[in-house]
Amino acid sequence: MNELDFSGKEVLVVGGSSGIGNGIAQAFRAKGARVAVCGTRAKASDYSPAEGSRLDGLDYCQLNVSDAGAVESFDPPLAKLDVLVLAQGAVIYRRGEYRMDGFRAVLEVNLMSLMACATRFHPLLRQAKGALIIVSSTAAYHSTMGNPAYNASKTGALGLTRTLGEAWAEDGIRVNGIAPGLVDTKMTKVTTANPKRLEGALSRIPLKRLGRPEDMAGAALFLASPLASYIVGQTIVVDGGLIL
């Protein structure tokens, strides 16, 4: 028996149009699952591989997670829901999160929408005795001086993972999380595209390389599989040793 075989399973990855979410979505597809992903743009062709988007073989849906009404009325193209991955994320640089409009905007995507999506799909997850995986960040474990909203939201995501893990275990839903370190995506270009910043970042990572979306995907596959059948409310740090 291959416990990482997801044939016959249906997976939804919110924030799966690019970056970490896209890597996770493609990993589930490669293991046999039918996978739908949500992004903010109107159609799949609005994304390009240069942005870290591989949408071949995935069902694409537009969803603005900042719009509570859109989340509530969203109807994914799936017959059931075995795995829900919440990988949506936002960040504002240049101290934009110190303005209240910026702070609220980041929290809306990174924290409020997690609860909105989780509760929206709770009935389907309960029916399938499924798994919910919340993508937070190693920022939940240390300060990020320029990004108070990102930090607060990711710390909140960690707490939400624990709490929903306890609350929904009785429904047969296993809730767990992944805390990525520095992963090479369009969201981290402010660091990875700056040679001096990149050198400093790599010097703090024991493995001496950036994370890749597929590194995060391995943890997601494990958490959604029978191999993790007795793991609830935990967040796995996947950071190459960054926060050690």
WOMO-V157887 format. One record per residue. NEAR is the number of other C-alpha atoms within 10 Angstrom. Layout:
NEAR / NEAR
This chain:
4 / 7 / 12 / 16 / 16 / 21 / 13 / 10 / 20 / 23 / 24 / 28 / 25 / 27 / 24 / 29 / 31 / 28 / 25 / 29 / 28 / 27 / 23 / 26 / 33 / 26 / 20 / 28 / 21 / 15 / 14 / 16 / 21 / 22 / 27 / 24 / 27 / 27 / 23 / 17 / 15 / 12 / 12 / 21 / 10 / 9 / 17 / 13 / 9 / 9 / 13 / 18 / 22 / 20 / 21 / 10 / 13 / 20 / 16 / 24 / 21 / 19 / 20 / 19 / 26 / 18 / 13 / 15 / 11 / 13 / 18 / 14 / 9 / 17 / 12 / 18 / 14 / 14 / 9 / 16 / 25 / 24 / 31 / 26 / 28 / 25 / 24 / 27 / 25 / 14 / 20 / 18 / 12 / 8 / 13 / 17 / 21 / 16 / 10 / 11 / 10 / 17 / 21 / 16 / 17 / 26 / 25 / 21 / 20 / 29 / 23 / 19 / 21 / 26 / 15 / 19 / 19 / 19 / 15 / 16 / 19 / 19 / 13 / 17 / 24 / 19 / 14 / 18 / 17 / 24 / 25 / 29 / 26 / 24 / 27 / 30 / 25 / 22 / 20 / 19 / 14 / 10 / 12 / 13 / 8 / 15 / 20 / 20 / 27 / 27 / 25 / 19 / 26 / 24 / 19 / 18 / 25 / 25 / 16 / 20 / 27 / 17 / 14 / 20 / 22 / 15 / 14 / 18 / 15 / 11 / 15 / 14 / 24 / 30 / 31 / 27 / 28 / 25 / 23 / 25 / 22 / 23 / 23 / 19 / 18 / 15 / 17 / 13 / 12 / 11 / 16 / 20 / 12 / 10 / 10 / 10 / 13 / 16 / 14 / 11 / 17 / 17 / 13 / 15 / 19 / 13 / 13 / 14 / 18 / 20 / 20 / 18 / 23 / 19 / 18 / 25 / 21 / 16 / 21 / 25 / 23 / 14 / 27 / 26 / 18 / 14 / 12 / 14 / 12 / 8 / 15 / 22 / 22 / 18 / 25 / 18 / 20 / 21 / 25 / 21 / 13 / 20 / 15 / 8
